[in-house]
Amino acid sequence: MGNGDLMLKLLAPRQYIRSALDVDLEDLKARGVRGLIVDLDNTIVPRYESQPSSELKGWLDTVKSEGFGVVVVSNNWTSRVREIAEELDVRLIRGARKPLAASFKNGMRLLGTAPVETAVIGDQLFTDVLGGNRLGLHTVLVVPMSEREMVHTRVLRRLEYRVLNALAKRQLISSNVR
C-alpha cells in the first residue's frame, strides 16, 4: 500500500451522510459508542447563523435520552459558539485546533469515553475526519449545511472535493451522498 493510499484511508470517514440529524443512533450503540464529539459550524448550525433549529434541539434531546454524552468541539473561538452551546445545553471546547489530537482527547475526557466508545460528527475531512481517524474514533462526515464559509475553508473544500471523488472511486465511501 502506497503513501497515497494510507493518506486516503486516514481521510476516509466510517460513514458519510447528508446531515448530523441522520446519524443512526442504534447503529452507534451497537458499535459500543457512548459519546459524540460534534463539530458546530456547518455540521449542526450553518456557519453564519446564531440560532440552532428546533429540529437540532429535538435531535439532541433524543441523543441525550438514548444515553449518549455530547460535547461540541469547534475550531471557532467566538462568543457565538459559546452562546449556541449554552442554548443547546451541551459542553463545549472552542478554539480546538482540530485536527490536533489534544482537542479530541479533551473531548473524550469530558465525555468519559475511550476512543472505541467515541464518534466524531463533522463536515470537514481535514479537521474532523482526519483528527478522529488518527485516534481510532468512529468518524461520521456530513454534507456542509451551507456554502457560506470562511475563505480558508473554501480553499480546502476544493481539495476535499477531489479527495471525496478519490474515496468514492476506491469505494471507501458512498458516492451518492452529495
BABAPA-969901 format. One record per residue (C-alpha): residue number from 1; residue in three letters; x, y, z. Coordinates in pm, 1 decimal, always signed. Layout:
<dopa pos="NUM" code="ALA" u="X" v="Y" w="Z"/>
...
***
This chain:
<dopa pos="1" code="MET" u="+0.0" v="+0.0" w="+0.0"/>
<dopa pos="2" code="GLY" u="+149.0" v="+333.0" w="-105.0"/>
<dopa pos="3" code="ASN" u="+162.5" v="+655.0" w="+93.9"/>
<dopa pos="4" code="GLY" u="-126.3" v="+796.3" w="-108.8"/>
<dopa pos="5" code="ASP" u="-346.6" v="+501.7" w="-15.8"/>
<dopa pos="6" code="LEU" u="-253.5" v="+536.0" w="+351.8"/>
<dopa pos="7" code="MET" u="-344.6" v="+904.1" w="+346.2"/>
<dopa pos="8" code="LEU" u="-674.8" v="+829.8" w="+172.8"/>
<dopa pos="9" code="LYS" u="-757.8" v="+576.7" w="+444.8"/>
<dopa pos="10" code="LEU" u="-684.3" v="+838.8" w="+711.4"/>
<dopa pos="11" code="LEU" u="-925.3" v="+1073.1" w="+533.4"/>
<dopa pos="12" code="ALA" u="-1199.3" v="+813.4" w="+479.2"/>
<dopa pos="13" code="PRO" u="-1490.6" v="+856.4" w="+719.2"/>
<dopa pos="14" code="ARG" u="-1652.7" v="+542.0" w="+856.6"/>
<dopa pos="15" code="GLN" u="-1986.5" v="+689.6" w="+747.6"/>
<dopa pos="16" code="TYR" u="-2082.9" v="+963.9" w="+503.9"/>
<dopa pos="17" code="ILE" u="-2435.8" v="+1101.4" w="+543.2"/>
<dopa pos="18" code="ARG" u="-2634.6" v="+1410.6" w="+449.3"/>
<dopa pos="19" code="SER" u="-2697.6" v="+1552.3" w="+796.0"/>
<dopa pos="20" code="ALA" u="-2598.0" v="+1500.7" w="+1158.2"/>
<dopa pos="21" code="LEU" u="-2967.7" v="+1451.3" w="+1223.5"/>
<dopa pos="22" code="ASP" u="-2949.8" v="+1137.6" w="+1004.6"/>
<dopa pos="23" code="VAL" u="-2699.6" v="+961.6" w="+1232.4"/>
<dopa pos="24" code="ASP" u="-2822.7" v="+611.0" w="+1314.1"/>
<dopa pos="25" code="LEU" u="-2808.7" v="+610.9" w="+1693.7"/>
<dopa pos="26" code="GLU" u="-2896.2" v="+242.2" w="+1719.3"/>
<dopa pos="27" code="ASP" u="-2603.6" v="+156.5" w="+1492.2"/>
<dopa pos="28" code="LEU" u="-2368.5" v="+365.0" w="+1705.8"/>
<dopa pos="29" code="LYS" u="-2496.2" v="+193.6" w="+2020.9"/>
<dopa pos="30" code="ALA" u="-2440.4" v="-146.6" w="+1859.6"/>
<dopa pos="31" code="ARG" u="-2079.9" v="-42.2" w="+1791.7"/>
<dopa pos="32" code="GLY" u="-2033.3" v="+45.0" w="+2159.1"/>
<dopa pos="33" code="VAL" u="-2032.6" v="+422.3" w="+2107.3"/>
<dopa pos="34" code="ARG" u="-2136.7" v="+618.2" w="+2419.1"/>
<dopa pos="35" code="GLY" u="-2012.1" v="+967.3" w="+2340.7"/>
<dopa pos="36" code="LEU" u="-2036.0" v="+1208.9" w="+2049.6"/>
<dopa pos="37" code="ILE" u="-1783.0" v="+1476.4" w="+1963.1"/>
<dopa pos="38" code="VAL" u="-1977.7" v="+1708.8" w="+1734.7"/>
<dopa pos="39" code="ASP" u="-1847.9" v="+1997.0" w="+1525.2"/>
<dopa pos="40" code="LEU" u="-2061.8" v="+2310.0" w="+1524.5"/>
<dopa pos="41" code="ASP" u="-2020.9" v="+2527.7" w="+1214.4"/>
<dopa pos="42" code="ASN" u="-2188.1" v="+2378.8" w="+907.0"/>
<dopa pos="43" code="THR" u="-2233.6" v="+2047.5" w="+1089.8"/>
<dopa pos="44" code="ILE" u="-2522.9" v="+2128.1" w="+1323.8"/>
<dopa pos="45" code="VAL" u="-2563.8" v="+2505.0" w="+1271.7"/>
<dopa pos="46" code="PRO" u="-2495.5" v="+2694.4" w="+947.0"/>
<dopa pos="47" code="ARG" u="-2169.6" v="+2892.8" w="+972.8"/>
<dopa pos="48" code="TYR" u="-2315.5" v="+3241.9" w="+991.1"/>
<dopa pos="49" code="GLU" u="-2630.0" v="+3168.2" w="+1191.3"/>
<dopa pos="50" code="SER" u="-2659.0" v="+3208.2" w="+1564.9"/>
<dopa pos="51" code="GLN" u="-2983.9" v="+3026.7" w="+1635.1"/>
<dopa pos="52" code="PRO" u="-2997.8" v="+2647.0" w="+1642.0"/>
<dopa pos="53" code="SER" u="-3301.5" v="+2495.0" w="+1472.5"/>
<dopa pos="54" code="SER" u="-3586.4" v="+2330.2" w="+1660.8"/>
<dopa pos="55" code="GLU" u="-3502.4" v="+2010.7" w="+1468.7"/>
<dopa pos="56" code="LEU" u="-3149.5" v="+2018.1" w="+1609.4"/>
<dopa pos="57" code="LYS" u="-3279.2" v="+2073.8" w="+1961.9"/>
<dopa pos="58" code="GLY" u="-3515.1" v="+1778.2" w="+1921.6"/>
<dopa pos="59" code="TRP" u="-3235.3" v="+1559.8" w="+1785.3"/>
<dopa pos="60" code="LEU" u="-3008.0" v="+1648.7" w="+2077.7"/>
<dopa pos="61" code="ASP" u="-3289.0" v="+1567.3" w="+2322.1"/>
<dopa pos="62" code="THR" u="-3318.4" v="+1225.4" w="+2156.9"/>
<dopa pos="63" code="VAL" u="-2941.4" v="+1173.1" w="+2160.9"/>
<dopa pos="64" code="LYS" u="-2925.4" v="+1251.6" w="+2532.5"/>
<dopa pos="65" code="SER" u="-3232.7" v="+1041.5" w="+2616.4"/>
<dopa pos="66" code="GLU" u="-3067.7" v="+747.5" w="+2436.9"/>
<dopa pos="67" code="GLY" u="-2779.5" v="+777.5" w="+2682.7"/>
<dopa pos="68" code="PHE" u="-2514.4" v="+941.8" w="+2465.7"/>
<dopa pos="69" code="GLY" u="-2288.7" v="+1211.5" w="+2602.1"/>
<dopa pos="70" code="VAL" u="-2233.5" v="+1510.1" w="+2372.2"/>
<dopa pos="71" code="VAL" u="-1955.4" v="+1765.4" w="+2353.4"/>
<dopa pos="72" code="VAL" u="-1922.1" v="+2029.5" w="+2082.7"/>
<dopa pos="73" code="VAL" u="-1560.6" v="+2065.4" w="+1969.3"/>
<dopa pos="74" code="SER" u="-1511.4" v="+2366.0" w="+1743.6"/>
<dopa pos="75" code="ASN" u="-1211.3" v="+2544.3" w="+1599.0"/>
<dopa pos="76" code="ASN" u="-1420.5" v="+2860.0" w="+1620.5"/>
<dopa pos="77" code="TRP" u="-1348.3" v="+3060.9" w="+1934.5"/>
<dopa pos="78" code="THR" u="-1611.3" v="+3336.7" w="+1914.7"/>
<dopa pos="79" code="SER" u="-1876.9" v="+3413.6" w="+2174.3"/>
<dopa pos="80" code="ARG" u="-2135.8" v="+3296.6" w="+1918.1"/>
<dopa pos="81" code="VAL" u="-2013.7" v="+2938.0" w="+1963.9"/>
<dopa pos="82" code="ARG" u="-2037.3" v="+2963.6" w="+2343.6"/>
<dopa pos="83" code="GLU" u="-2388.3" v="+3110.1" w="+2323.9"/>
<dopa pos="84" code="ILE" u="-2509.4" v="+2832.6" w="+2092.0"/>
<dopa pos="85" code="ALA" u="-2359.8" v="+2561.3" w="+2315.6"/>
<dopa pos="86" code="GLU" u="-2529.5" v="+2718.0" w="+2618.2"/>
<dopa pos="87" code="GLU" u="-2863.5" v="+2728.6" w="+2438.4"/>
<dopa pos="88" code="LEU" u="-2822.9" v="+2363.1" w="+2338.0"/>
<dopa pos="89" code="ASP" u="-2711.6" v="+2269.4" w="+2691.3"/>
<dopa pos="90" code="VAL" u="-2400.3" v="+2085.6" w="+2570.8"/>
<dopa pos="91" code="ARG" u="-2040.3" v="+2102.3" w="+2684.4"/>
<dopa pos="92" code="LEU" u="-1802.7" v="+2295.6" w="+2460.3"/>
<dopa pos="93" code="ILE" u="-1438.9" v="+2305.2" w="+2361.0"/>
<dopa pos="94" code="ARG" u="-1382.0" v="+2611.0" w="+2143.5"/>
<dopa pos="95" code="GLY" u="-1063.4" v="+2720.7" w="+1967.9"/>
<dopa pos="96" code="ALA" u="-990.5" v="+2347.1" w="+1948.8"/>
<dopa pos="97" code="ARG" u="-727.4" v="+2345.2" w="+1672.9"/>
<dopa pos="98" code="LYS" u="-855.6" v="+2029.0" w="+1505.3"/>
<dopa pos="99" code="PRO" u="-713.3" v="+1800.8" w="+1369.1"/>
<dopa pos="100" code="LEU" u="-466.2" v="+1810.6" w="+1660.5"/>
<dopa pos="101" code="ALA" u="-514.8" v="+1511.9" w="+1889.5"/>
<dopa pos="102" code="ALA" u="-547.6" v="+1722.3" w="+2205.2"/>
<dopa pos="103" code="SER" u="-887.4" v="+1858.4" w="+2100.6"/>
<dopa pos="104" code="PHE" u="-1030.5" v="+1508.4" w="+2059.4"/>
<dopa pos="105" code="LYS" u="-861.6" v="+1377.4" w="+2375.0"/>
<dopa pos="106" code="ASN" u="-1008.4" v="+1668.4" w="+2571.6"/>
<dopa pos="107" code="GLY" u="-1349.9" v="+1586.3" w="+2426.7"/>
<dopa pos="108" code="MET" u="-1316.9" v="+1221.7" w="+2530.8"/>
<dopa pos="109" code="ARG" u="-1204.3" v="+1329.5" w="+2878.1"/>
<dopa pos="110" code="LEU" u="-1520.4" v="+1540.5" w="+2915.9"/>
<dopa pos="111" code="LEU" u="-1731.1" v="+1250.9" w="+2787.1"/>
<dopa pos="112" code="GLY" u="-1553.1" v="+989.2" w="+2998.3"/>
<dopa pos="113" code="THR" u="-1508.9" v="+769.4" w="+2691.6"/>
<dopa pos="114" code="ALA" u="-1231.3" v="+572.3" w="+2526.4"/>
<dopa pos="115" code="PRO" u="-1162.6" v="+603.7" w="+2151.5"/>
<dopa pos="116" code="VAL" u="-1369.4" v="+292.7" w="+2067.5"/>
<dopa pos="117" code="GLU" u="-1663.2" v="+445.7" w="+2257.1"/>
<dopa pos="118" code="THR" u="-1649.2" v="+779.7" w="+2077.1"/>
<dopa pos="119" code="ALA" u="-1784.4" v="+903.7" w="+1745.0"/>
<dopa pos="120" code="VAL" u="-1691.4" v="+1229.8" w="+1572.9"/>
<dopa pos="121" code="ILE" u="-1953.1" v="+1403.3" w="+1360.3"/>
<dopa pos="122" code="GLY" u="-1830.3" v="+1683.2" w="+1136.0"/>
<dopa pos="123" code="ASP" u="-1838.6" v="+1839.5" w="+791.4"/>
<dopa pos="124" code="GLN" u="-1465.8" v="+1857.6" w="+712.1"/>
<dopa pos="125" code="LEU" u="-1225.2" v="+1583.3" w="+608.2"/>
<dopa pos="126" code="PHE" u="-908.5" v="+1767.7" w="+708.4"/>
<dopa pos="127" code="THR" u="-1020.2" v="+1856.9" w="+1060.9"/>
<dopa pos="128" code="ASP" u="-1296.5" v="+1630.6" w="+1191.7"/>
<dopa pos="129" code="VAL" u="-1232.9" v="+1308.2" w="+999.4"/>
<dopa pos="130" code="LEU" u="-853.4" v="+1319.4" w="+990.6"/>
<dopa pos="131" code="GLY" u="-828.6" v="+1402.3" w="+1360.4"/>
<dopa pos="132" code="GLY" u="-1080.8" v="+1137.6" w="+1460.2"/>
<dopa pos="133" code="ASN" u="-931.3" v="+865.8" w="+1241.9"/>
<dopa pos="134" code="ARG" u="-580.7" v="+926.8" w="+1374.5"/>
<dopa pos="135" code="LEU" u="-709.7" v="+837.4" w="+1723.1"/>
<dopa pos="136" code="GLY" u="-927.2" v="+544.7" w="+1613.4"/>
<dopa pos="137" code="LEU" u="-1262.6" v="+716.7" w="+1668.3"/>
<dopa pos="138" code="HIS" u="-1573.6" v="+631.9" w="+1467.1"/>
<dopa pos="139" code="THR" u="-1589.3" v="+916.5" w="+1213.2"/>
<dopa pos="140" code="VAL" u="-1906.8" v="+1045.1" w="+1051.0"/>
<dopa pos="141" code="LEU" u="-1879.4" v="+1301.9" w="+771.2"/>
<dopa pos="142" code="VAL" u="-2183.5" v="+1512.9" w="+689.8"/>
<dopa pos="143" code="VAL" u="-2255.9" v="+1736.2" w="+392.8"/>
<dopa pos="144" code="PRO" u="-2195.7" v="+2101.8" w="+492.9"/>
<dopa pos="145" code="MET" u="-2518.0" v="+2281.2" w="+584.6"/>
<dopa pos="146" code="SER" u="-2427.1" v="+2598.8" w="+397.0"/>
<dopa pos="147" code="GLU" u="-2198.0" v="+2709.3" w="+117.4"/>
<dopa pos="148" code="ARG" u="-2118.7" v="+3028.7" w="+310.9"/>
<dopa pos="149" code="GLU" u="-1777.9" v="+2964.2" w="+462.3"/>
<dopa pos="150" code="MET" u="-1456.6" v="+3133.8" w="+559.2"/>
<dopa pos="151" code="VAL" u="-1202.4" v="+3185.3" w="+279.9"/>
<dopa pos="152" code="HIS" u="-956.2" v="+2921.5" w="+402.2"/>
<dopa pos="153" code="THR" u="-1238.1" v="+2666.9" w="+431.3"/>
<dopa pos="154" code="ARG" u="-1348.0" v="+2737.0" w="+73.0"/>
<dopa pos="155" code="VAL" u="-991.3" v="+2670.2" w="-44.8"/>
<dopa pos="156" code="LEU" u="-977.9" v="+2342.1" w="+148.8"/>
<dopa pos="157" code="ARG" u="-1318.5" v="+2240.3" w="+10.1"/>
<dopa pos="158" code="ARG" u="-1168.1" v="+2227.4" w="-340.5"/>
<dopa pos="159" code="LEU" u="-908.9" v="+1976.5" w="-225.3"/>
<dopa pos="160" code="GLU" u="-1168.1" v="+1795.1" w="-16.0"/>
<dopa pos="161" code="TYR" u="-1389.2" v="+1753.1" w="-323.2"/>
<dopa pos="162" code="ARG" u="-1102.3" v="+1581.8" w="-506.9"/>
<dopa pos="163" code="VAL" u="-1034.1" v="+1354.8" w="-209.8"/>
<dopa pos="164" code="LEU" u="-1403.7" v="+1262.8" w="-182.8"/>
<dopa pos="165" code="ASN" u="-1403.5" v="+1168.8" w="-550.7"/>
<dopa pos="166" code="ALA" u="-1092.2" v="+953.1" w="-498.9"/>
<dopa pos="167" code="LEU" u="-1252.1" v="+786.2" w="-194.8"/>
<dopa pos="168" code="ALA" u="-1570.5" v="+715.3" w="-391.8"/>
<dopa pos="169" code="LYS" u="-1370.4" v="+580.2" w="-686.1"/>
<dopa pos="170" code="ARG" u="-1195.5" v="+336.0" w="-449.6"/>
<dopa pos="171" code="GLN" u="-1533.2" v="+256.7" w="-288.7"/>
<dopa pos="172" code="LEU" u="-1416.0" v="+381.6" w="+50.5"/>
<dopa pos="173" code="ILE" u="-1729.0" v="+599.2" w="+77.1"/>
<dopa pos="174" code="SER" u="-2068.9" v="+607.4" w="-86.2"/>
<dopa pos="175" code="SER" u="-2070.9" v="+836.4" w="-388.6"/>
<dopa pos="176" code="ASN" u="-2443.9" v="+914.1" w="-376.2"/>
<dopa pos="177" code="VAL" u="-2448.7" v="+1133.8" w="-64.7"/>
<dopa pos="178" code="ARG" u="-2366.2" v="+1479.5" w="-206.7"/>
***
